[in-house]
Amino acid sequence: MSQNESSPLKSSSSSLQVFSMMSLSPSLGSSYPWLKELKSEERGLYLIHLLLTCANHVATGSLENANIALEQISELASPDGDTMQRIAAYFTEALADRILKTWPGLHKAINSTRVVDLVSEQALVRRLFFEVFPFLKAAFLLVNQAIIEAMEGEKVVHVIDLDAAEPMQWIALIRGLSARPEGPPHLRITGIHVRKEVLDQMGHRLSEEAEKLDIPFQFNPVVGELEDLDVERLHVKTGEAVAISSVLRLHSLLASDDEPLRKKLPLALKNSNGIHLQRALQMSQNTLGELLEKDTVNGYSPSPDSASSSPLSSPVSPKVDTFLTALRGLLPKLVVITEQDSNHNGSTLMERLLESLHSYAALFDCLESTVSRASSERLKLEKMLFGNEIKNIISCEGAERKERHEKLEKWIQRLDSAGFSNVPLSYYGMLQAKTLLQGYNCDGYKMKDENGCVMICWQDRPMFSVSAWRCRNSL
């Protein structure tokens, strides 16, 4: 394999061309010793090539070739290596899990003795995510400030938390409301969660804080899945000013059985996996971020509009539409929504793989820039949070696929259709969030205003969106 040392970009381009022409053949043997000789840049390029090739084989049912690709990837990927090696390790695990699901009995047998408390695990990694990254802290500042401003002058305030997992958000709100010039309102917070002990702990902590600040307070716990929520259990009363907060929760309602729609897909779309692969292999840049950027002439790069080309990516979803309509029936004064700003709800495996490679590359880059590779917290975040999300996006289909993150544009369409109007987030809230991001002493965290909504970014890539809404007046 020739290597041109004169130009990194030229070297990367020529290397990728060589990789793309290589056949994945069992005759190469099981150890592939030449893979160990690749330089870091070449290894990253080849890992991307192998992941895309493997995914294409999986999507087309060529499992023998997929297995050969997985064998090569296993020689290069590592959960404690550089950024591309770490990402590849989790995408490889996801692709392997998808293959295993073609034999349901084998998949079930392999996982039969695996004991995992998913709720406790999710609580742990969510706490780690909150502590390591500033994304949720900035979102909480924006949400709380929007609620405080919307509830100015109100005497009875009812806040509904659609995923009551983090008491710090509402402790900060209680403190903010206690400082109102007109005095604090009577505050009631309804928290929804699948586990009673989580709600009990939250209710105890919030009640302690409210008592300390002499604020009239009630906590209403609602145990259950959001998907099965009966709005009558929220006990909204006449005269209450209602605010609803959803943090990284609504996208899970998009899960539904894909099969009826999949059968209606045109042939061109069903065969699009190979097209995505051909376009992706034209990428020739030499850093992780650049590797996943579009070639300005021929390359494929995910964009806010890329998912909209698919019939399955239409923002029509009966479950979430019905849910939003039910929320509007409560006549809330404010609804604030925080979501991961990514296209992970595409109809094909290749589309989702390319989109998720982009977004998780940014999250792994963020960790690489802020947390030591040896950090146990980093390993837990990558494996228990990002790794599990990647596996759900790549390995699962139908109702099992919960991680259906979508771009802000789709949520705007849904909320508008449900009878909500956008409320611009306040300048003071944005100033608070921007100050918090700057306090991390890292130039990569940024924030931008998009027509009154806020995008919290890593470098120039939007990672999370925060938007506020109110009921549109009926005609």
Protein Blocks (a to p, Z undefined) as FASTA:
>chain_A
ZZdfkbmklmmmmmmmmmmmpccdfklojnommlmmpcfklmmmmmmmmmmmmmmmmmno
paklmmmmmmmmmmmgcfklcfklmmmmmmmmmmmmmmmmmmmmlmmmmmmmpccdfklm
mmmmmmmmmmmpmklmmmmmmmmmmmmmmmgoiabdcdddfbdfbfklmmmmmmmmmmpm
nbpaddddddddfbfklmmmmmmmmmmmmmmnopacdddddeddfklpcfklnopaehia
cddddehklmmmmgccfklmmmmpcfklmmmmmmmmmmmmmpccfbfklmmpccfklmcc
ddfklmmmpmklpcbdfklmmmmmmmmmnopabdcdddddddfkbfbfklmmmmmmmmmm
mmmmmmmmmpcfklmklmmmmmmmmmmmmmmmmmpgcjllmblcccfklmmmmmmmnopa
cddddfklmmmmmmmmmmnopakbccddeehiacddehjbcfbdcddddddddZZ
